[in-house]
Amino acid sequence: MSDLTKHWAWKQRLAPNLKLLLLVLSDESDDRGECGTSPVSHFAHKCCMGERTVFRLLRQLEGYGLVSRTKRFQDGRQVASEYTLNLDAYHRGEIPPDQVEQARTASLAVPRKADPGDGSRCRPASSAV
C-alpha cells in the first residue's frame, strides 16, 4: 500500500468505475507502482464488479497509458498478469495530457446500456430490525 500511488490515482480525471479500479490497483501497489500478481477476481471482488467488466476497464486504463500489463505463464498456461501503474511515464511527460484527456472524454461520451442485473452485487448485508 502506497500513499504516493493513491495520491496519483486520486488526481486522475476518469469515469467513476475506472477511477475505482485505479484506486484499487493503487491500494495494491508499492511506491514504484508495481501491483503484484493478484488475480482479476481479487480486483473484481474489491470493486464489486464482474471479472469481465474489470478486464474491459483494465484494457481502457492500458489504452490511456495509466497502467501496463505483463503477461505471466507457468507450465505453458497463462496465470495472473502483473500490473504496473505508469507513474514515471506520466510525470516525465511521455503520455501527453491532451491525448489522455481526449481518449477519456471520448469514452465518457459513449452511451452505456442499462445494467439489467438483479442488484445482487455488493448488496449490503441485511440488518436485523
DSSP file with accessible surface (Angstrom, degrees, kcal/mol):
  #  RESIDUE AA STRUCTURE BP1 BP2  ACC     N-H-->O    O-->H-N    N-H-->O    O-->H-N    TCO  KAPPA ALPHA  PHI   PSI    X-CA   Y-CA   Z-CA
    1    1 A M              0   0  154      0, 0.0     2,-0.4     0, 0.0    26,-0.1   0.000 360.0 360.0 360.0 132.3    0.0    0.0    0.0
    2    2 A S     >  -     0   0    2     24,-0.8     4,-1.8    28,-0.2     5,-0.1  -0.986 360.0-158.6-134.4 127.0    1.4    3.3   -1.0
    3    3 A D  H  > S+     0   0  131     -2,-0.4     4,-2.6     2,-0.2     5,-0.2   0.839  97.2  60.6 -68.3 -31.5    0.2    6.8   -0.3
    4    4 A L  H  > S+     0   0  101      1,-0.2     4,-2.1     2,-0.2    -1,-0.2   0.947 108.0  41.7 -61.0 -47.9    2.2    8.1   -3.3
    5    5 A T  H  > S+     0   0    0      2,-0.2     4,-2.6     1,-0.2    -1,-0.2   0.869 113.2  53.3 -71.7 -34.0    0.2    5.9   -5.7
    6    6 A K  H  X S+     0   0   54     -4,-1.8     4,-2.5    20,-0.3    -1,-0.2   0.930 109.4  48.8 -64.2 -43.5   -3.1    6.6   -4.1
    7    7 A H  H  X S+     0   0  119     -4,-2.6     4,-1.4     1,-0.2    -2,-0.2   0.930 112.3  49.2 -60.2 -43.6   -2.5   10.4   -4.3
    8    8 A W  H  X S+     0   0    5     -4,-2.1     4,-0.7    -5,-0.2     3,-0.3   0.924 111.2  49.6 -61.0 -44.1   -1.6    9.9   -8.0
    9    9 A A  H >< S+     0   0    0     -4,-2.6     3,-1.0     1,-0.2    -2,-0.2   0.903 107.4  53.6 -65.6 -39.8   -4.7    7.8   -8.6
   10   10 A W  H 3< S+     0   0  157     -4,-2.5    -1,-0.2     1,-0.2    -2,-0.2   0.827 103.9  57.7 -64.2 -29.8   -7.0   10.4   -7.0
   11   11 A K  H 3< S+     0   0  125     -4,-1.4    -1,-0.2    -3,-0.3    -2,-0.2   0.694  84.4 101.5 -74.7 -17.1   -5.6   13.1   -9.3
   12   12 A Q  S << S-     0   0    3     -3,-1.0     2,-0.9    -4,-0.7    10,-0.0  -0.457  72.0-135.4 -73.3 138.2   -6.6   11.3  -12.4
   13   13 A R        +     0   0  169     -2,-0.2     2,-0.3     6,-0.0    -1,-0.1  -0.812  49.6 140.5 -96.7 101.4   -9.7   12.5  -14.2
   14   14 A L        -     0   0   20     -2,-0.9    87,-0.0     1,-0.0    91,-0.0  -0.897  58.5 -84.2-137.2 164.7  -11.6    9.4  -15.0
   15   15 A A     >  -     0   0    4     -2,-0.3     4,-2.7     1,-0.1     3,-0.3  -0.336  54.3-103.9 -63.4 153.2  -15.1    8.0  -15.1
   16   16 A P  H  > S+     0   0  107      0, 0.0     4,-2.5     0, 0.0     5,-0.2   0.873 119.0  48.5 -54.6 -42.4  -16.2    6.6  -11.7
   17   17 A N  H  > S+     0   0   28      1,-0.2     4,-2.0     2,-0.2     5,-0.2   0.899 113.7  47.4 -68.7 -36.3  -15.7    2.9  -12.5
   18   18 A L  H  > S+     0   0    2     -3,-0.3     4,-2.6     2,-0.2    -1,-0.2   0.918 112.4  49.5 -67.6 -41.5  -12.3    3.5  -14.0
   19   19 A K  H  X S+     0   0   46     -4,-2.7     4,-2.7     2,-0.2    -2,-0.2   0.914 108.8  52.9 -65.0 -40.4  -11.2    5.6  -11.0
   20   20 A L  H  X S+     0   0   71     -4,-2.5     4,-2.3    -5,-0.2    -1,-0.2   0.945 111.4  45.7 -60.2 -46.0  -12.4    3.0   -8.6
   21   21 A L  H  X S+     0   0    0     -4,-2.0     4,-2.7     2,-0.2    -2,-0.2   0.920 112.1  51.3 -64.1 -42.0  -10.4    0.3  -10.3
   22   22 A L  H  X S+     0   0    0     -4,-2.6     4,-2.6     1,-0.2    -1,-0.2   0.906 110.0  50.2 -62.6 -38.1   -7.3    2.6  -10.5
   23   23 A L  H  X S+     0   0   29     -4,-2.7     4,-2.1     2,-0.2    -1,-0.2   0.897 109.7  50.3 -66.9 -38.0   -7.7    3.2   -6.7
   24   24 A V  H  X S+     0   0   12     -4,-2.3     4,-1.4     2,-0.2    -2,-0.2   0.935 111.7  48.2 -65.0 -43.2   -7.9   -0.5   -6.0
   25   25 A L  H  X S+     0   0    0     -4,-2.7     4,-0.6     1,-0.2     3,-0.3   0.914 111.5  49.9 -62.4 -41.2   -4.8   -1.0   -8.1
   26   26 A S  H >< S+     0   0    0     -4,-2.6   -24,-0.8     1,-0.2     3,-0.6   0.853 106.6  56.1 -67.1 -31.3   -3.0    1.8   -6.3
   27   27 A D  H 3< S+     0   0   43     -4,-2.1    -1,-0.2     1,-0.2    -2,-0.2   0.829 110.8  44.8 -66.7 -30.8   -4.1    0.2   -3.0
   28   28 A E  H 3< S+     0   0   53     -4,-1.4    -1,-0.2    -3,-0.3    -2,-0.2   0.526 103.1  88.8 -87.7  -8.2   -2.3   -3.0   -4.0
   29   29 A S    <<  -     0   0    2     -4,-0.6     6,-0.2    -3,-0.6     2,-0.1  -0.453  66.6-132.4 -96.8 165.6    0.8   -1.3   -5.3
   30   30 A D    >   -     0   0   50      4,-1.4     3,-1.8    -2,-0.1   -28,-0.2  -0.307  49.3 -79.1 -97.4-172.3    4.1   -0.2   -3.8
   31   31 A D  T 3  S+     0   0  106      1,-0.3    -2,-0.0   -30,-0.1   -29,-0.0   0.722 130.7  56.0 -64.6 -21.6    5.8    3.2   -4.3
   32   32 A R  T 3  S-     0   0  161      2,-0.1    -1,-0.3    55,-0.0    55,-0.3   0.492 118.8-109.7 -87.1  -5.1    7.1    2.2   -7.7
   33   33 A G    <   +     0   0    0     -3,-1.8    52,-3.0     1,-0.3     2,-0.5   0.535  68.0 147.0  91.2   6.2    3.5    1.4   -8.9
   34   34 A E  B     -A   84   0A  73     50,-0.2    -4,-1.4     1,-0.1    -1,-0.3  -0.677  28.5-170.0 -82.4 121.4    4.0   -2.4   -9.1
   35   35 A C    >   -     0   0    5     48,-3.0     3,-0.5    -2,-0.5    -1,-0.1   0.447  27.6-136.2 -92.6  -4.0    0.7   -4.0   -8.2
   36   36 A G  T 3   -     0   0   33     47,-0.4    47,-1.1     1,-0.2    -1,-0.3  -0.408  40.3 -57.3  81.1-157.3    2.0   -7.6   -7.9
   37   37 A T  T 3   +     0   0   63     45,-0.2    -1,-0.2    -2,-0.1    43,-0.1  -0.169  68.8 153.5-123.3  39.3    0.2  -10.6   -9.3
   38   38 A S    <   -     0   0   28     -3,-0.5    43,-0.1     1,-0.1    45,-0.1  -0.453  48.6-110.4 -66.1 141.7   -3.3  -10.6   -7.7
   39   39 A P    >>  -     0   0   63      0, 0.0     4,-1.2     0, 0.0     3,-1.2  -0.331  22.5-113.4 -71.3 157.4   -5.8  -12.3   -9.9
   40   40 A V  H 3> S+     0   0   15      1,-0.3     4,-2.9     2,-0.2     5,-0.2   0.835 116.0  66.5 -60.0 -30.3   -8.5  -10.2  -11.6
   41   41 A S  H 3> S+     0   0   54      1,-0.2     4,-2.2     2,-0.2    -1,-0.3   0.867  97.9  53.7 -60.8 -32.8  -11.1  -11.9   -9.4
   42   42 A H  H <> S+     0   0   63     -3,-1.2     4,-2.2     2,-0.2    -1,-0.2   0.937 111.0  44.6 -65.9 -45.9   -9.5  -10.2   -6.4
   43   43 A F  H  X S+     0   0    2     -4,-1.2     4,-2.1     1,-0.2    -2,-0.2   0.897 112.1  53.4 -64.5 -40.1   -9.9   -6.8   -8.1
   44   44 A A  H  X>S+     0   0    7     -4,-2.9     5,-2.2     1,-0.2     4,-0.9   0.915 109.1  48.7 -62.1 -41.9  -13.4   -7.6   -9.2
   45   45 A H  H ><5S+     0   0  150     -4,-2.2     3,-0.6    -5,-0.2    -1,-0.2   0.928 112.2  47.7 -64.4 -44.2  -14.4   -8.5   -5.6
   46   46 A K  H 3<5S+     0   0   76     -4,-2.2    -1,-0.2     1,-0.2    -2,-0.2   0.833 117.4  42.4 -67.1 -31.7  -12.9   -5.3   -4.2
   47   47 A C  H 3<5S-     0   0    6     -4,-2.1    -1,-0.2    -5,-0.2    -2,-0.2   0.506 105.5-125.5 -90.8  -6.8  -14.6   -3.2   -6.9
   48   48 A a  T <<5S+     0   0   55     -4,-0.9     2,-0.3    -3,-0.6    -3,-0.2   0.933  71.2 121.0  58.5  45.6  -18.0   -5.0   -6.6
   49   49 A M      < -     0   0   29     -5,-2.2    -1,-0.2    -6,-0.1    -2,-0.1  -0.896  69.1 -95.3-131.3 164.6  -17.8   -5.7  -10.4
   50   50 A G     >  -     0   0   18     -2,-0.3     4,-2.1     1,-0.1     5,-0.2  -0.407  34.7-115.8 -76.0 157.6  -17.8   -8.7  -12.6
   51   51 A E  H  > S+     0   0  103      1,-0.2     4,-2.7     2,-0.2     5,-0.2   0.888 115.6  53.8 -63.5 -39.3  -14.5  -10.1  -13.8
   52   52 A R  H  > S+     0   0  218      1,-0.2     4,-2.3     2,-0.2    -1,-0.2   0.891 108.1  50.9 -63.5 -37.5  -15.3   -9.3  -17.5
   53   53 A T  H  > S+     0   0   38      2,-0.2     4,-2.7     1,-0.2    -1,-0.2   0.928 110.1  49.3 -64.1 -42.9  -16.0   -5.7  -16.5
   54   54 A V  H  X S+     0   0    0     -4,-2.1     4,-2.8     2,-0.2    -2,-0.2   0.921 109.8  51.4 -64.4 -41.7  -12.7   -5.5  -14.7
   55   55 A F  H  X S+     0   0   80     -4,-2.7     4,-2.1     2,-0.2    -1,-0.2   0.935 111.6  47.9 -58.6 -44.7  -10.9   -6.9  -17.8
   56   56 A R  H  X S+     0   0   97     -4,-2.3     4,-1.9     1,-0.2    -2,-0.2   0.932 113.2  47.2 -63.0 -43.9  -12.6   -4.3  -20.0
   57   57 A L  H  X S+     0   0    0     -4,-2.7     4,-2.6     1,-0.2    -1,-0.2   0.883 108.9  54.4 -67.3 -37.1  -11.7   -1.5  -17.6
   58   58 A L  H  X S+     0   0    1     -4,-2.8     4,-2.4     1,-0.2    -1,-0.2   0.911 107.3  51.2 -62.3 -40.4   -8.1   -2.7  -17.3
   59   59 A R  H  X S+     0   0  148     -4,-2.1     4,-2.4    -5,-0.2    -1,-0.2   0.896 109.8  50.3 -62.8 -38.1   -7.8   -2.6  -21.1
   60   60 A Q  H  X S+     0   0   59     -4,-1.9     4,-1.9     2,-0.2    -2,-0.2   0.931 109.9  49.2 -65.7 -44.1   -9.1    1.0  -21.1
   61   61 A L  H  <>S+     0   0    0     -4,-2.6     5,-2.0     1,-0.2     6,-1.1   0.883 111.6  50.2 -62.4 -36.8   -6.6    2.0  -18.4
   62   62 A E  H ><5S+     0   0   57     -4,-2.4     3,-1.2     1,-0.2    -1,-0.2   0.913 108.1  53.2 -64.7 -41.9   -3.9    0.4  -20.6
   63   63 A G  H 3<5S+     0   0   67     -4,-2.4    -2,-0.2     1,-0.3    -1,-0.2   0.836 107.0  51.7 -61.6 -34.4   -5.1    2.3  -23.6
   64   64 A Y  T 3<5S-     0   0   19     -4,-1.9    -1,-0.3    -5,-0.1    -2,-0.2   0.582 114.3-120.0 -76.5 -11.3   -4.9    5.6  -21.6
   65   65 A G  T < 5S+     0   0   18     -3,-1.2    -3,-0.2    -4,-0.4    -2,-0.1   0.615  84.6 113.5  82.2  13.0   -1.3    4.7  -20.7
   66   66 A L  S   <S+     0   0    0     -5,-2.0    20,-2.7     1,-0.2     2,-0.3   0.735  76.7  33.5 -88.3 -23.3   -2.0    4.7  -17.0
   67   67 A V  E     -B   85   0A   3     -6,-1.1     2,-0.4    18,-0.3    -2,-0.2  -0.981  64.2-158.2-135.0 143.1   -1.4    1.0  -16.5
   68   68 A S  E     -B   84   0A  49     16,-2.9    16,-2.5    -2,-0.3     2,-0.4  -0.950  10.8-151.1-118.4 145.4    0.9   -1.6  -18.0
   69   69 A R  E     -B   83   0A  77     -2,-0.4     2,-0.5    14,-0.2    14,-0.2  -0.946   6.1-164.2-118.7 136.3    0.3   -5.3  -18.0
   70   70 A T  E     -B   82   0A  76     12,-2.8    12,-2.8    -2,-0.4     2,-0.2  -0.973  21.1-138.0-116.1 114.3    3.0   -8.0  -18.1
   71   71 A K  E     -     0   0A 112     -2,-0.5     2,-0.4    10,-0.2    10,-0.1  -0.490  19.2-157.8 -71.8 142.0    1.5  -11.4  -19.0
   72   72 A R  E     -B   79   0A  83      7,-0.7     7,-2.4    -2,-0.2     2,-0.3  -0.938   5.8-163.7-123.5 145.7    2.9  -14.3  -16.9
   73   73 A F  E     -B   78   0A 132     -2,-0.4     2,-0.4     5,-0.3     5,-0.2  -0.959   7.0-172.7-130.6 146.2    3.0  -18.0  -17.8
   74   74 A Q  E >  S-B   77   0A 115      3,-3.1     3,-1.9    -2,-0.3    -2,-0.0  -0.971  78.4 -13.5-139.8 120.9    3.5  -21.1  -15.7
   75   75 A D  T 3  S-     0   0  161     -2,-0.4     3,-0.1     1,-0.3    -1,-0.1   0.878 129.4 -53.7  54.7  39.5    3.9  -24.6  -17.3
   76   76 A G  T 3  S+     0   0   76      1,-0.2     2,-0.4     0, 0.0    -1,-0.3   0.427 118.1 109.1  80.2  -3.6    2.7  -23.2  -20.6
   77   77 A R  E <  S- B   0  74A 182     -3,-1.9    -3,-3.1     0, 0.0     2,-0.3  -0.852  73.1-116.1-106.4 143.3   -0.5  -21.8  -19.0
   78   78 A Q  E     - B   0  73A  93     -2,-0.4    -5,-0.3    -5,-0.2     2,-0.2  -0.599  37.3-176.5 -76.8 133.2   -1.2  -18.1  -18.5
   79   79 A V  E     - B   0  72A  30     -7,-2.4    -7,-0.7    -2,-0.3    -1,-0.0  -0.584  45.9 -38.9-116.2-175.1   -1.5  -17.1  -14.9
   80   80 A A  E     -     0   0A  32     -2,-0.2    -1,-0.2   -43,-0.1     2,-0.1  -0.154  66.2-127.3 -51.3 129.0   -2.4  -13.8  -13.2
   81   81 A S  E     -     0   0A  11    -43,-0.1     2,-0.5   -10,-0.1   -10,-0.2  -0.327  16.1-118.4 -73.3 160.6   -0.8  -10.9  -15.0
   82   82 A E  E     - B   0  70A  58    -12,-2.8   -12,-2.8   -45,-0.1     2,-0.4  -0.888  27.7-156.5-103.5 129.9    1.3   -8.4  -13.3
   83   83 A Y  E     - B   0  69A   4    -47,-1.1   -48,-3.0    -2,-0.5     2,-0.4  -0.853   8.3-170.6-110.2 142.4    0.0   -4.8  -13.4
   84   84 A T  E     -AB  34  68A  32    -16,-2.5   -16,-2.9    -2,-0.4     2,-0.4  -0.999  21.6-130.5-132.5 132.4    2.1   -1.6  -13.0
   85   85 A L  E     - B   0  67A   3    -52,-3.0     2,-1.8    -2,-0.4     3,-0.3  -0.675  22.1-131.6 -78.3 133.4    0.9    1.9  -12.6
   86   86 A N     >  +     0   0   30    -20,-2.7     4,-1.6    -2,-0.4     5,-0.2  -0.413  52.3 145.4 -87.5  64.7    2.8    4.2  -15.1
   87   87 A L  H  > S+     0   0   10     -2,-1.8     4,-2.2   -55,-0.3    -1,-0.2   0.939  70.3  45.1 -65.8 -49.5    3.7    6.9  -12.6
   88   88 A D  H  > S+     0   0  107     -3,-0.3     4,-2.5   -56,-0.2     6,-0.2   0.919 110.9  51.9 -65.4 -44.5    7.0    7.8  -14.1
   89   89 A A  H  >>S+     0   0   15      1,-0.2     5,-2.0     2,-0.2     6,-0.9   0.915 111.8  47.6 -61.3 -40.2    5.9    7.9  -17.7
   90   90 A Y  H ><5S+     0   0   59     -4,-1.6     3,-0.7     1,-0.2    -1,-0.2   0.937 115.0  44.4 -67.1 -43.2    3.0   10.3  -16.8
   91   91 A H  H 3<5S+     0   0  113     -4,-2.2    -1,-0.2     1,-0.2    -2,-0.2   0.797 110.3  55.0 -74.1 -27.3    5.2   12.6  -14.7
   92   92 A R  H 3<5S-     0   0  152     -4,-2.5    -1,-0.2    -5,-0.2    -2,-0.2   0.563 115.5-114.2 -80.0  -9.9    8.0   12.6  -17.3
   93   93 A G  T <<5S+     0   0   48     -3,-0.7    -3,-0.2    -4,-0.6    -2,-0.1   0.634  78.3 129.4  88.9  12.9    5.6   13.7  -20.0
   94   94 A E  S   <S+     0   0  118     -5,-2.0    -4,-0.2    -6,-0.2    -5,-0.1   0.765  71.7  56.0 -71.0 -23.2    5.7   10.6  -22.1
   95   95 A I  S    S-     0   0   24     -6,-0.9    -1,-0.2    -5,-0.1    -2,-0.1  -0.915  94.5-135.3-106.9 102.4    1.9   10.5  -22.0
   96   96 A P    >>  -     0   0   42      0, 0.0     4,-1.9     0, 0.0     3,-0.6  -0.421   8.2-138.6 -60.9 125.9    0.8   13.8  -23.4
   97   97 A P  H 3> S+     0   0   83      0, 0.0     4,-2.6     0, 0.0     5,-0.2   0.852 100.9  57.1 -56.5 -33.9   -2.0   15.1  -21.1
   98   98 A D  H 3> S+     0   0   97      1,-0.2     4,-2.3     2,-0.2     5,-0.2   0.890 107.0  48.3 -68.1 -34.7   -4.1   16.3  -24.0
   99   99 A Q  H <> S+     0   0  120     -3,-0.6     4,-2.1     2,-0.2    -1,-0.2   0.918 112.8  47.7 -69.3 -41.2   -4.1   12.8  -25.6
  100  100 A V  H  X S+     0   0    5     -4,-1.9     4,-2.4     1,-0.2    -2,-0.2   0.946 113.1  48.8 -63.3 -44.3   -5.1   11.1  -22.4
  101  101 A E  H  X S+     0   0   63     -4,-2.6     4,-2.8     1,-0.2     5,-0.2   0.908 109.9  51.5 -64.5 -40.1   -7.9   13.7  -21.8
  102  102 A Q  H  X S+     0   0  131     -4,-2.3     4,-2.4     1,-0.2    -1,-0.2   0.931 111.6  46.9 -63.0 -44.3   -9.2   13.3  -25.4
  103  103 A A  H  X S+     0   0   40     -4,-2.1     4,-2.0     2,-0.2    -1,-0.2   0.913 113.9  48.0 -64.4 -41.4   -9.4    9.5  -25.0
  104  104 A R  H  X S+     0   0    8     -4,-2.4     4,-2.1    -5,-0.2    -2,-0.2   0.935 111.6  49.3 -64.9 -44.5  -11.1    9.8  -21.6
  105  105 A T  H  X S+     0   0   72     -4,-2.8     4,-1.5     1,-0.2    -2,-0.2   0.914 109.9  52.1 -63.0 -40.8  -13.6   12.4  -22.9
  106  106 A A  H  X S+     0   0   59     -4,-2.4     4,-0.7     1,-0.2    -1,-0.2   0.916 111.4  46.1 -62.7 -41.7  -14.5   10.2  -25.9
  107  107 A S  H  < S+     0   0   34     -4,-2.0     3,-0.4     1,-0.2    -1,-0.2   0.834 110.1  53.8 -73.5 -28.3  -15.1    7.2  -23.7
  108  108 A L  H  < S+     0   0   86     -4,-2.1    -1,-0.2     1,-0.2    -2,-0.2   0.809 105.1  55.2 -72.3 -27.0  -17.2    9.2  -21.2
  109  109 A A  H  < S+     0   0   79     -4,-1.5    -1,-0.2    -3,-0.2    -2,-0.2   0.651  82.2 102.3 -81.7 -14.8  -19.4   10.4  -24.0
  110  110 A V  S  < S-     0   0   90     -4,-0.7     2,-0.1    -3,-0.4    -3,-0.0  -0.549  78.6-121.2 -73.0 124.7  -20.4    6.9  -25.3
  111  111 A P        -     0   0  120      0, 0.0     2,-0.3     0, 0.0    -1,-0.1  -0.401  27.8-141.8 -66.6 144.5  -23.8    6.0  -24.0
  112  112 A R        -     0   0  160     -2,-0.1     2,-0.2     1,-0.0     3,-0.0  -0.754  13.0-112.1-106.0 155.6  -24.0    2.9  -21.9
  113  113 A K        -     0   0  203     -2,-0.3     2,-0.1     1,-0.1    -1,-0.0  -0.575  41.3-104.3 -79.5 145.7  -26.5    0.1  -21.8
  114  114 A A        -     0   0   92     -2,-0.2    -1,-0.1     1,-0.1     0, 0.0  -0.454  33.9-114.1 -69.2 141.9  -28.5   -0.1  -18.6
  115  115 A D        -     0   0  119      1,-0.1    -1,-0.1    -2,-0.1    -3,-0.0  -0.690  24.9-166.9 -79.9 112.0  -27.5   -2.9  -16.3
  116  116 A P        +     0   0  126      0, 0.0    -1,-0.1     0, 0.0    -2,-0.0   0.299  42.5 134.4 -82.9  13.0  -30.4   -5.3  -16.1
  117  117 A G        -     0   0   45      1,-0.1    -2,-0.0     2,-0.0    -3,-0.0  -0.005  68.5-117.2 -61.0 166.7  -28.8   -7.1  -13.1
  118  118 A D        -     0   0  127      1,-0.0    -1,-0.1     0, 0.0    -3,-0.0   0.374  47.3-111.4 -88.3   5.8  -30.8   -8.0  -10.1
  119  119 A G  S    S+     0   0   54      1,-0.1    -2,-0.0     4,-0.0    -1,-0.0   0.680  78.4 131.4  76.8  16.7  -28.7   -5.8   -7.9
  120  120 A S    >   +     0   0   59      2,-0.1     3,-1.0     3,-0.0     2,-0.4   0.666  36.7 103.5 -79.9 -15.2  -27.1   -8.7   -6.1
  121  121 A R  T 3  S-     0   0  138      1,-0.3   -71,-0.0   -73,-0.1    -4,-0.0  -0.533 102.4 -16.6 -71.8 125.0  -23.5   -7.4   -6.4
  122  122 A a  T 3  S+     0   0   71     -2,-0.4    -1,-0.3     1,-0.2    -2,-0.1   0.824  84.4 171.4  53.4  37.7  -22.2   -6.0   -3.2
  123  123 A R    <   -     0   0  158     -3,-1.0    -1,-0.2     1,-0.1     3,-0.1  -0.623  40.1-106.8 -73.6 134.7  -25.5   -5.6   -1.6
  124  124 A P        -     0   0  114      0, 0.0    -1,-0.1     0, 0.0     3,-0.1  -0.316  40.6 -96.9 -63.2 147.3  -25.1   -4.6    2.0
  125  125 A A        -     0   0   98      1,-0.1     2,-0.2    -3,-0.0     0, 0.0  -0.373  44.0-107.4 -63.7 138.3  -25.9   -7.4    4.5
  126  126 A S        -     0   0  121     -3,-0.1     2,-0.3    -2,-0.1    -1,-0.1  -0.467  35.0-143.4 -69.3 139.3  -29.4   -7.1    5.8
  127  127 A S        -     0   0  101     -2,-0.2     2,-0.2    -3,-0.1    -1,-0.0  -0.793  19.0-105.4-105.5 150.1  -29.5   -6.0    9.3
  128  128 A A              0   0  104     -2,-0.3    -1,-0.0     1,-0.1     0, 0.0  -0.485 360.0 360.0 -71.9 135.9  -32.0   -7.1   12.0
  129  129 A V              0   0  190     -2,-0.2    -1,-0.1     0, 0.0     0, 0.0  -0.570 360.0 360.0 -90.2 360.0  -34.6   -4.5   12.7
